[in-house]
Amino acid sequence: MTFADVFSNFIDTTGFAYLAADPKCLIMIAISCVLLYLAIVKGFEPLLLVPIAFGMLLTNLPGANMFHPDYFLKVVDGATVINWSELGHGAGLIDYLYLGVKLGIYPSLIFMGVGAMTDFGPLIANPKSLIMGAGAQFGIFVAFIGAKLLGFSNAEAGSIGIIGGADGPTAIYVTLKLAPYLLGPIAVAAYSYMALVPVIQPPIMKALTTKKERQIEMRQLRPVSQKEKIVFPIMVTIFVSFMLPSAAPLIGLLMLGNLFRESGVTDRLSKTAQNELMNIVTIFLGISVGATATAETFLTGKTLGILAMGVFAFSFGTAGGVIVAKIMNKFSKDPINPLIGSAGVSAVPMAARVSQVVGQKEKPGNFLLMHAMGPNVAGVIGSAIAAGVFLALFMK
């Protein structure tokens, strides 16, 4: 074999040879670099967006063969299953990591970490917050209807609609059950818009409220006992799981994490769920989800529709929470600042902080954060329930 033959064979094994056959991967690499820029330079959800963007970069490297979507999109009796016969024969690194997504392991473990970091005290102290949290789920169903009008199927529309819950793990969990081939664009849309909550929400909040409403001061919340905080996650798990068994993996792990936090006897488990486990699962989840954003699935008209519906979902979710809070304020003996209704989307605690910031700009010294945390954590439960509804209706 001549030197020319050796050199030619070497060139054929490089990514440049694959690039000539499919140049679209360059577009996806460019998109991943833009997302990395937004995460690193602009600070948009870096803990999630960096692994997602890098997973997108890895899966689109020509010739690397790190992820094979066909292993996970085999259809049997109308449902997608794992093609176990091929997985393991030429499987790449991300194929194995993606099993945690496909089997629903990562999103549920993320929920356990969220539960361990969440104080449900404001919700327990003010149960009316549940109504505002429910109102903020309005965006989910508006986006569902909008996606249907754009021609998406029920399962696809449900996956798109759940973006409005402002809860990335829930969006991922629902999508991998209903429309796994849309996981890449839906995950990118969900986490990108979550990062933009401080930009999207304030104009909507101000447009729907008067200056007088934004200056309302609320009474201090009552103290919540440890006994109440221990009983709460147990009762919520039982009630929601009986009502919507399909939501049990998310609600159950969320409440288990919270029980670790509040029981007073599992500090080590609580700290592990909040820190080491949460960080490890976030890395694996981000890389795996980003890897689904291949040129074939991402560079389509559907992706544009998903991005558009994501904006509508967040906007109407914010509006729904504010409007419900305004109505409640009219009939409540205790004043309710409508700004806290916007925190009903489950971007914890970012949405609650936005309510606090907007409120303090209108009236310095007006502390709304703890009041906003009630609807905020109610939104976490609400988005999981909405996910359970879609799964019960549309999962085959």
C-alpha positions as CSV (number, residue, x, y, z in Angstrom):
1,M,0.0,0.0,0.0
2,T,1.4,3.3,-1.1
3,F,1.7,6.4,1.1
4,A,-1.0,8.0,-1.0
5,D,-3.4,5.1,-0.2
6,V,-2.6,5.3,3.5
7,F,-3.2,9.1,3.5
8,S,-6.4,8.6,1.5
9,N,-7.7,6.0,4.0
10,F,-6.9,8.3,6.9
11,I,-8.8,11.2,5.3
12,D,-11.8,8.9,4.8
13,T,-11.9,8.2,8.5
14,T,-11.8,11.9,9.6
15,G,-14.8,14.0,10.4
16,F,-14.1,16.1,7.3
17,A,-15.1,13.2,5.0
18,Y,-18.4,12.8,6.9
19,L,-18.9,16.6,6.8
20,A,-18.9,16.5,3.0
21,A,-21.8,14.1,3.0
22,D,-23.9,15.9,5.6
23,P,-22.9,19.6,6.1
24,K,-26.1,20.3,8.1
25,C,-24.2,19.2,11.3
26,L,-22.2,22.5,11.0
27,I,-25.5,24.4,11.6
28,M,-26.1,22.4,14.8
29,I,-22.5,22.9,16.0
30,A,-23.0,26.6,15.5
31,I,-26.3,26.5,17.4
32,S,-24.6,24.7,20.3
33,C,-21.9,27.3,20.4
34,V,-24.5,30.0,20.6
35,L,-26.1,28.2,23.5
36,L,-22.7,27.9,25.2
37,Y,-22.2,31.6,24.7
38,L,-25.6,32.4,26.3
39,A,-24.9,30.1,29.2
40,I,-21.3,31.1,29.9
41,V,-21.2,34.8,29.0
42,K,-24.8,35.8,29.6
43,G,-25.4,33.5,32.5
44,F,-28.6,31.9,31.1
45,E,-29.2,28.8,33.3
46,P,-25.5,27.7,33.0
47,L,-25.8,24.6,35.2
48,L,-28.3,23.2,32.7
49,L,-27.6,24.9,29.5
50,V,-23.8,24.1,29.4
51,P,-24.2,20.3,29.5
52,I,-27.2,20.5,27.1
53,A,-25.3,22.6,24.6
54,F,-22.2,20.4,24.9
55,G,-24.3,17.3,24.4
56,M,-25.7,18.9,21.3
57,L,-22.1,19.6,20.2
58,L,-21.0,16.0,20.8
59,T,-23.8,14.4,19.0
60,N,-23.3,16.5,15.9
61,L,-19.6,15.9,15.6
62,P,-19.3,14.1,12.2
63,G,-18.2,10.5,12.5
64,A,-18.0,10.4,16.3
65,N,-21.1,8.1,16.6
66,M,-21.7,8.9,20.2
67,F,-25.4,8.7,20.0
68,H,-27.8,6.6,17.9
69,P,-31.4,7.8,18.1
70,D,-32.7,4.8,16.2
71,Y,-31.8,2.6,19.1
72,F,-34.5,4.4,21.1
73,L,-37.1,5.2,18.6
74,K,-38.1,1.7,17.5
75,V,-42.0,1.5,17.3
76,V,-43.9,-1.5,18.6
77,D,-47.7,-1.4,18.7
78,G,-47.6,2.3,18.3
79,A,-45.2,3.0,21.1
80,T,-41.5,3.7,21.1
81,V,-39.2,1.2,22.8
82,I,-35.5,0.6,23.3
83,N,-34.0,-1.5,20.6
84,W,-32.0,-3.7,23.0
85,S,-30.9,-6.1,20.3
86,E,-28.8,-3.3,18.7
87,L,-27.8,-1.4,21.8
88,G,-24.4,-2.6,22.9
89,H,-23.4,-3.5,19.4
90,G,-21.6,-0.4,18.3
91,A,-23.3,1.8,20.9
92,G,-21.7,5.1,21.8
93,L,-21.1,6.7,25.2
94,I,-24.2,8.9,25.1
95,D,-26.3,5.8,24.1
96,Y,-25.7,4.4,27.6
97,L,-26.2,7.8,29.3
98,Y,-29.5,8.3,27.5
99,L,-30.9,5.2,29.1
100,G,-31.5,7.3,32.2
101,V,-33.6,9.6,30.2
102,K,-35.5,7.0,28.2
103,L,-36.3,5.0,31.4
104,G,-37.5,8.1,33.2
105,I,-34.7,7.9,35.9
106,Y,-33.0,11.3,35.6
107,P,-36.1,13.6,35.6
108,S,-37.5,11.8,38.7
109,L,-34.1,12.1,40.5
110,I,-33.9,15.8,39.6
111,F,-37.4,16.1,41.2
112,M,-36.0,14.5,44.4
113,G,-33.3,17.1,44.5
114,V,-35.7,19.9,43.9
115,G,-37.9,18.6,46.8
116,A,-34.9,18.5,49.1
117,M,-34.1,22.1,48.3
118,T,-37.8,23.4,48.6
119,D,-39.5,24.8,51.6
120,F,-43.2,24.1,51.3
121,G,-43.9,26.2,54.4
122,P,-45.3,29.3,52.6
123,L,-47.7,27.0,50.7
124,I,-48.8,25.3,53.9
125,A,-49.2,28.6,55.7
126,N,-51.3,30.0,52.8
127,P,-53.1,27.1,51.1
128,K,-54.9,29.7,48.8
129,S,-51.6,29.8,47.0
130,L,-52.6,26.5,45.3
131,I,-55.2,28.4,43.4
132,M,-52.7,30.9,42.0
133,G,-50.3,28.0,41.2
134,A,-53.2,26.3,39.3
135,G,-54.0,29.5,37.5
136,A,-50.4,29.7,36.2
137,Q,-50.8,26.3,34.5
138,F,-53.3,28.0,32.1
139,G,-50.3,28.5,29.7
140,I,-49.9,24.8,29.4
141,F,-53.3,24.3,28.0
142,V,-53.2,27.4,25.8
143,A,-50.0,26.1,24.3
144,F,-51.6,22.7,23.9
145,I,-54.5,24.1,21.9
146,G,-52.1,26.3,19.9
147,A,-50.0,23.3,19.0
148,K,-53.0,21.4,17.9
149,L,-54.0,24.3,15.6
150,L,-50.5,24.2,14.1
151,G,-51.1,20.5,13.2
152,F,-49.3,18.7,16.0
153,S,-50.8,15.4,17.2
154,N,-52.3,15.2,20.7
155,A,-49.2,13.6,22.1
156,E,-46.9,16.2,20.5
157,A,-49.1,19.0,21.6
158,G,-49.1,17.7,25.2
159,S,-45.3,17.6,25.1
160,I,-45.1,21.2,23.8
161,G,-47.8,22.5,26.2
162,I,-45.9,21.3,29.3
163,I,-43.2,23.8,28.5
164,G,-45.5,26.4,30.0
165,G,-45.0,24.8,33.4
166,A,-41.5,26.3,33.4
167,D,-40.2,23.0,34.7
168,G,-37.5,21.4,32.6
169,P,-37.5,17.9,34.1
170,T,-41.3,17.7,33.8
171,A,-41.1,18.7,30.1
172,I,-38.4,16.1,29.5
173,Y,-40.4,13.4,31.3
174,V,-43.6,14.0,29.4
175,T,-41.9,14.3,26.1
176,L,-39.9,11.1,26.4
177,K,-43.2,9.3,27.2
178,L,-45.3,11.0,24.5
179,A,-43.0,12.2,21.7
180,P,-39.4,11.3,22.3
181,Y,-38.3,12.4,18.8
182,L,-39.1,16.0,19.9
183,L,-37.0,15.9,23.0
184,G,-34.1,18.0,21.7
185,P,-36.1,21.1,20.6
186,I,-38.5,20.9,23.5
187,A,-35.7,20.7,26.1
188,V,-33.8,23.5,24.5
189,A,-37.0,25.6,24.4
190,A,-38.0,24.8,28.0
191,Y,-34.6,25.6,29.6
192,S,-34.0,28.6,27.3
193,Y,-37.3,30.2,28.3
194,M,-36.8,29.3,32.0
195,A,-33.6,31.4,31.8
196,L,-35.6,34.2,30.3
197,V,-38.2,34.4,33.0
198,P,-36.8,37.7,34.4
199,V,-37.1,39.1,30.9
200,I,-40.5,37.7,29.9
201,Q,-42.5,38.1,33.0
202,P,-42.1,41.8,34.2
203,P,-43.7,43.4,31.1
204,I,-46.7,41.0,31.4
205,M,-47.0,41.6,35.2
206,K,-47.0,45.4,34.8
207,A,-49.5,45.3,31.8
208,L,-52.0,43.4,33.9
209,T,-51.8,45.3,37.2
210,T,-52.2,48.9,38.3
211,K,-49.5,50.7,40.3
212,K,-51.8,50.6,43.3
213,E,-52.1,46.8,43.1
214,R,-48.3,46.4,42.7
215,Q,-47.8,48.4,45.9
216,I,-50.1,46.2,48.0
217,E,-48.4,45.0,51.2
218,M,-49.3,41.5,52.5
219,R,-49.6,40.3,56.0
220,Q,-46.9,38.2,57.5
221,L,-47.4,34.4,57.0
222,R,-48.1,32.3,60.1
223,P,-45.4,30.0,61.5
224,V,-45.6,26.4,60.2
225,S,-44.8,23.6,62.6
226,Q,-42.4,20.7,61.7
227,K,-45.2,18.3,62.1
228,E,-47.2,20.0,59.3
229,K,-44.1,20.0,57.1
230,I,-43.6,16.2,57.7
231,V,-47.2,15.3,57.1
232,F,-47.6,17.5,54.0
233,P,-45.3,15.5,51.6
234,I,-46.8,12.2,52.7
235,M,-50.4,13.3,52.2
236,V,-49.7,15.0,48.8
237,T,-48.0,11.9,47.5
238,I,-51.0,9.7,48.5
239,F,-53.6,12.1,47.2
240,V,-52.0,13.0,43.9
241,S,-51.0,9.4,43.1
242,F,-54.5,8.1,43.8
243,M,-55.9,10.8,41.5
244,L,-53.2,10.5,38.8
245,P,-51.1,7.4,39.1
246,S,-49.1,8.5,36.0
247,A,-47.8,11.5,38.0
248,A,-46.6,9.3,40.9
249,P,-42.9,9.1,39.8
250,L,-42.5,12.9,39.7
251,I,-44.7,13.8,42.7
252,G,-43.4,10.8,44.7
253,L,-39.7,11.7,44.3
254,L,-40.4,15.4,44.8
255,M,-42.1,14.7,48.1
256,L,-39.5,12.1,49.1
257,G,-36.8,14.7,48.7
258,N,-38.8,17.2,50.8
259,L,-39.4,14.6,53.5
260,F,-35.6,14.1,53.7
261,R,-35.4,17.8,54.3
262,E,-38.1,18.2,56.9
263,S,-38.0,14.9,58.8
264,G,-35.0,16.0,60.9
265,V,-33.5,12.5,60.9
266,T,-32.1,12.3,57.3
267,D,-29.8,15.3,57.0
268,R,-27.1,13.3,55.2
269,L,-29.6,12.1,52.6
270,S,-31.1,15.6,52.2
271,K,-27.6,17.1,51.6
272,T,-26.7,14.3,49.1
273,A,-30.0,14.8,47.2
274,Q,-29.4,18.6,47.1
275,N,-25.8,18.5,46.1
276,E,-23.8,15.5,44.9
277,L,-26.7,13.5,43.4
278,M,-28.4,16.6,41.9
279,N,-25.1,17.7,40.3
280,I,-24.3,14.2,38.8
281,V,-27.8,13.7,37.4
282,T,-27.9,17.2,36.0
283,I,-24.7,16.5,34.1
284,F,-26.0,13.2,32.7
285,L,-29.4,14.6,31.9
286,G,-28.1,17.7,30.2
287,I,-25.6,15.8,28.0
288,S,-28.2,13.1,27.1
289,V,-31.0,15.6,26.3
290,G,-28.7,17.8,24.2
291,A,-27.6,14.8,22.2
292,T,-31.1,14.3,20.9
293,A,-30.8,17.7,19.0
294,T,-29.5,16.3,15.8
295,A,-29.9,18.1,12.5
296,E,-32.7,15.6,11.4
297,T,-34.9,16.4,14.4
298,F,-33.9,20.0,15.1
299,L,-33.8,21.7,11.7
300,T,-37.4,21.3,10.9
301,G,-40.5,23.5,10.7
302,K,-41.7,21.7,13.9
303,T,-38.9,23.2,15.9
304,L,-40.0,26.7,15.0
305,G,-43.5,25.9,16.0
306,I,-42.2,24.5,19.3
307,L,-40.2,27.6,20.0
308,A,-43.2,29.8,19.2
309,M,-45.6,27.8,21.4
310,G,-43.0,27.9,24.2
311,V,-43.2,31.7,24.3
312,F,-47.0,31.6,24.3
313,A,-47.0,29.0,27.1
314,F,-44.8,31.1,29.4
315,S,-46.6,34.3,28.6
316,F,-50.1,32.9,29.2
317,G,-48.9,31.0,32.3
318,T,-47.7,34.3,33.8
319,A,-50.9,36.1,32.8
320,G,-53.0,33.3,34.2
321,G,-51.4,33.5,37.6
322,V,-51.6,37.3,37.8
323,I,-55.3,37.3,36.8
324,V,-56.2,34.7,39.3
325,A,-54.4,36.6,42.0
326,K,-56.3,39.8,41.0
327,I,-59.6,38.0,41.3
328,M,-58.7,36.5,44.6
329,N,-57.7,40.0,45.9
330,K,-61.2,41.3,45.2
331,F,-62.8,38.7,47.4
332,S,-60.1,38.2,50.1
333,K,-60.3,39.9,53.5
334,D,-56.5,39.9,53.6
335,P,-54.9,41.9,50.8
336,I,-53.2,39.9,48.0
337,N,-50.6,41.5,45.8
338,P,-51.3,40.2,42.2
339,L,-47.6,40.2,41.4
340,I,-47.2,37.0,43.4
341,G,-49.5,35.2,41.0
342,S,-46.8,35.3,38.3
343,A,-44.7,33.0,40.5
344,G,-47.2,30.2,39.9
345,V,-45.0,29.0,37.1
346,S,-42.7,26.4,38.6
347,A,-39.3,28.1,37.9
348,V,-38.2,27.8,41.6
349,P,-37.1,30.2,43.0
350,M,-36.5,32.4,40.0
351,A,-40.1,33.3,39.4
352,A,-40.6,34.2,43.1
353,R,-37.6,36.5,43.0
354,V,-39.0,38.3,39.9
355,S,-42.2,39.0,41.9
356,Q,-40.0,40.4,44.7
357,V,-37.9,42.6,42.4
358,V,-40.9,44.0,40.5
359,G,-42.8,44.7,43.8
360,Q,-39.8,46.4,45.4
361,K,-39.3,48.7,42.4
362,E,-42.9,49.9,42.9
363,K,-42.6,50.2,46.7
364,P,-39.2,49.8,48.3
365,G,-39.3,47.8,51.5
366,N,-42.3,45.7,50.3
367,F,-41.2,42.1,50.9
368,L,-43.1,39.7,48.7
369,L,-40.6,36.8,48.4
370,M,-42.0,34.5,51.0
371,H,-45.6,35.2,49.8
372,A,-44.5,34.5,46.2
373,M,-42.9,31.2,47.2
374,G,-46.4,29.8,48.0
375,P,-47.6,30.0,44.4
376,N,-44.1,29.1,43.2
377,V,-43.9,25.7,44.9
378,A,-47.6,25.2,44.2
379,G,-46.6,25.5,40.5
380,V,-44.1,22.7,40.9
381,I,-47.0,20.4,42.1
382,G,-49.3,21.9,39.5
383,S,-47.0,21.2,36.5
384,A,-46.5,17.6,37.7
385,I,-50.3,17.2,37.9
386,A,-50.7,18.7,34.4
387,A,-48.1,16.2,33.2
388,G,-50.0,13.4,34.8
389,V,-53.2,14.5,33.0
390,F,-51.4,14.5,29.6
391,L,-49.9,11.1,30.2
392,A,-53.2,9.6,31.3
393,L,-54.9,11.0,28.2
394,F,-52.4,10.4,25.5
395,M,-49.8,7.8,26.5
396,K,-50.3,4.5,24.7
